[in-house]
Amino acid sequence: MRLSQWTDQTAEREPESPNPPCWGLQGSNDTVVIIRTGSTELDDRFRIHVSTTLRCFQHYLLFSDLEEQYHGEQILDALSIVSEDIKANHADFETYRWIQRQGRAALAPSELSGSPEAFERMDGNTENPGWKLDKWKFMPMLNRTLHEYPDKKWYVFMEADSFLLWSMLLQYLSLLNPIEPYYIGAGSCIGDDLFAHGGSGFVVSQPAMLLVTQHYATHKAEVETLTDELWAGDHVLAKSFNNAGVSTTDAWPHFQGDYPGLVAYAGPDGRYTPAAWLQEWCVPTISYHHMSSDMIEGLWGFEQQWISAHANVSLSLGAMQNCARRD
């Protein structure tokens, strides 16, 4: 029996209304959604998902830096299988060691996402303790996910301030062959390395999951050394995939790195541009990033209305086929 199944039977859960329109869409049972979050942001960024997006997913896992129950949901410790010496002594794990002893209650208000004091340092600051810790979660998270769900076709990873248009994602995946080793997302580069941007969300097929976790099992020390050397966990993950023989598939602009108001639908001067890489109006969107709780709630509600209104309409996503390219 899977851990979350046991939890559902024993933990008191918040009352839920009947399943929303997004529940049970074709392809749902083949897909696992994994949300990566952290102790400092559960209330500010993750909590909204309990009453919105999680209600769409038949299968999901939640990872943080502390195992706990949160509003009826089981949060797993993504870092539990990191080498004991690293957890006990590495400077990046100072906050981890503290919350393992004291719990989230020991965090000062200034350390929490959404607080005025934390506003300037919570996003994109590589010196932020939470950011340093986060990069260690990626490979252990994938390893645990495959252990919990070894037989699914697709594994979809997102962050707490990301939003998936669930119906669009499932239609997109229906165009791909799940027996191919896919690692798909919004392509970003550091040096010559192309990786799927973690905040935009990324998708992994079962064959790719098997390859990268086998690589991790036999090269764990090397992966941890690489994690120590690099500053971005999604960069480390891409190198692990590539070393395991899985190339990166750049599926931008299906996967977006910002919220709708910042999508560059036009040129820098706001005018229409014929440049192909800026013609985003014609490409269906699957994910957004840097979403506030209000944005997630509003867009989730809109998607439910959209699904209900088009329940008997076959939406054409043929344009996607040319965009899911292998690099």
N, C-alpha and C positions, 0 to 999 in steps of 0.2 A: 504493500500500500504506500502510495506516495505521501510525502510529508504533509503537503497542503491538504490532501484528502483527510488525513488524520486530524489536522487542525480544524477543518470545517465541522467535524463531528464533535469536537470537544470544546471549542472556544465559543463564547457568546458573541454573535455577530449582530451588527446593526440591522434593523428591519429593512427589507428591500421591497420595492414595488415590483410589479410584474416585469418580465424581461422587456427591454426596449427594442425598437425596430432593428438595431444593429446586431442583436443576438441571433446566432444560428445561421448566419449567412453562409453561402456555399464556400467551402474551403476553410471555415473556422476550425473544424476538428483536426485539420492537418497542420495547424499553425500554433506555435507557442509565442507569447509576447513576454519579454523580460524587461522589467524596469529597473534601472540602476539609480540609486539615490544615496543619501548620506544622512547621518544623524542630525546634522546642523540644518537640514532643509525639509524634514518630514512634514512639519506643520505648514510651512510657507509654500512648498512646491508640490509635495506628494499627495497631501490629504484630499485634494479635489478629485484625484483619480478614483478614489474609493466610491464616490457617488456618480461618477461619469464613465470614463473609459473602461475601467475594470468590469463594468457591467456588460460590455460587448464581448469580452474574451472568454471563450470556453476553457482555455488553458493559459495560465500565466504564472510567472515567478517574480518575486520582489527581492532585490538585493540591496544591502546597505553595508555599514561597517559595524553593526551590532545586531545580533539575533534577538528579536523581540516580537511581541504581539502589538499591533497598532490598529485600532478601530476594527478589530475582528479579522485583520489580515496578518498572515505570517510573514515577517521580514527575515530573510536569511543573511547570515554574515558571509559576504563574498570573500573575505580575507582569511577564512578559517584554515585553508590549506596552504597559505603562504608559509615558507620555511620558518620554523620556530625561532631560529637565531635572528632572522630579519625582524620578526614581530617583536622580539624581546629587546633588540638593541638599535635598530635603524632609526635615525632621526625622523624620518617620515611617519613613523608609527607612534610618535609621542601622544598625539590625540587619541589614537586607537587604544593604547594601553590605559589611558585615563578613563575612557568611556567603558571599557571592559570591566574596570573596577567599580566605577561609580554610576554607570548608566547615563542616559541622556540628561537626566535631571542635574547632573553636575556641570553641564555646559552653561557658561555665562550668557545672559541675553545678548551681549555684544558679539558672541560667536555664532548666533543663529541667523540663517538666511532671512532676509526681510527686515532685519533690525536696521535702524539708521546708522549705527556704528559699523555694521558689516557691509553696508551698501557698496562702498567703493572697492572692497577687496574680495567680494564673493565670486565675481565673474571674471574669468580670464586672467587671474593673477596667479602666476606659477609659484609664488611664495606663500600663498594661502595654505594653511595646514590641511584643510579639506581637499584642496586641489592636489596636493602632493600625495595624499593617501589614496585618492580616487584612481590614480593611474595604475595602482597595484591590483585593482579589482577585475580587470578585463579578462585575462586568461583563466584565473580561478573561477570566475563567474560562468564562462563558457563550459568549463569542465564540469561544474556542478549541474548546469542546465542539461547537458547531455546525459548525465547520470539520472536525473529526475525524469527526463522525457527522451528516451533513447530512440523512439520509433516515429517521430513526427517528420513531416516533409520540410517544414520551414521554421526557422527560429528568428524572431524579430526583436531587436534590441533597441531600447529607447531610454531617454533620461526623464527625470521628473518634470522638467520644464519643456518637454517635447509633446507634440500632439500628432497622433496618427489618424488620418482619414481612413477608417477601418474598411469601409466598403471599397474604396479605391485601391488600397493595398491588396485586398484579396483578389480583385480583378486583375491587378498587375501580376500577381504571382501565378494566376491561372494561365498566363501567356508563356511562362517559363517551364523548363523541364526540371523537375525536382531531383532527378538522378544525376544531374550535372553538379560539379563542385562550385557553387556560387557563393561569393562574398560581395555584397552589393550595397552601395550607399552613395552619398554625395561626395564626389572625389575631392580630396584636399591633398596638398603636397607639402612635404618638408624635405628640402633638397630634391633628390631624384625619386623619393619614395612617395607613391600614390597610396592613400589610405581612405577608408570610408569614415567620414566625420561622425564621431559618436553622438554629438548633440542632435544631428539631423536624423538619427536613426539608421540602422543598417540591418540587412537581411542575410542569413546564412542558411544554405541548404544542408540537409543531413549528411551527404557525402563530404562536404567541406568541414562540417563539425567533427566528423570522424577523423579526418586528416589532421586538423589543427590540434585536437585533443591528444591524438597519438604523438604528435610532435612535442606537445607540452609534457607528456608523460616521460618521454625519453630525453628531453632537453630542458627540464624544469630549472636547473641551476643557470643555464645559459639565458633562458627567458627572464629570470629574475635579475640577472646581471644587466641585461638590456633594459629592463624596466628602471633600474637604478640610474642608468646612464642617460636615458631619454626623458623628456619632460611631459610627453603626451601619451596617455594610455592607449588611445586609438591608433597612434603611430606604432607602438609596440605590437599591438594586435595584428596590424597589417603585415608587419615584418614576420610575425609568426605564421600567418596564413601563407605568405609568399615563400617562406622557408619550407613550409609543408607542401608546396607545389600548387597552391591555390592563388590565382591572380585576382587583382582587385577590379571589380566592375563598377565603373563610374556611371551612376544613374541620376546625376543632377541633370535637369532641375526638378525631377519627380520628388526628390528629397531636398528640402530647403533648409538653409542654415539660420533662418530668422523667421519672425512672425509675418503675417500677410502684409502689414503696412510697410515693411522694409524690402519686400520682393521687388527687384529691379525690372519692372515690366517695360521700362523705356530706357532711353539713354541717360547719361548723367545730367543732362539739361532738362529732363522731363519730357522730351519730344520723342516721337516714334523713331526707331532706328531699324534699318534693314539688316543689321548685324545678326547673324543666325544665333549666336550665343546669348543674345539678349531677347530673343523672341520667345518669352515664357508664357504668353497668353495661350498658345496652342498646345501646351503640355500639361496634362493632368497632374495635380499635386497630390502627393501621398503623405508628406510630413511637414511640420513646421517646428521651429525651435525658438527658444527664448520667449516662451508663452507664459503669461501670467495665469493665475488661477481663474480670473474672470474671463480671459480670452479662451481658455480651455473649456470652461463651462458654456460660454456662448457658442463656440464653434461645434462642440459636441451636440448641443441642442439643435443647432441648424442641421447637422448631419442626420439626426433622427427624423426631422421633418422631411429632408430630402429623400431619405430611404423610403419613408412612408409614401411620399408622393409619387415615387418612381418604382414602386414595388412590382408593377407588372410591365415595366419597360426594360428592355435589354439595352444597357448602356454600351456604346461602342468605344473601346479603348485601343483600337487598332493602331493609333498613332504611337502608342507606347512601344510597340514591337521594335521600332527603329531606334528607340532611345535606350533600351536595355542592352547596351553593347558591352562586349568583353574587351578589356584592355590588358 
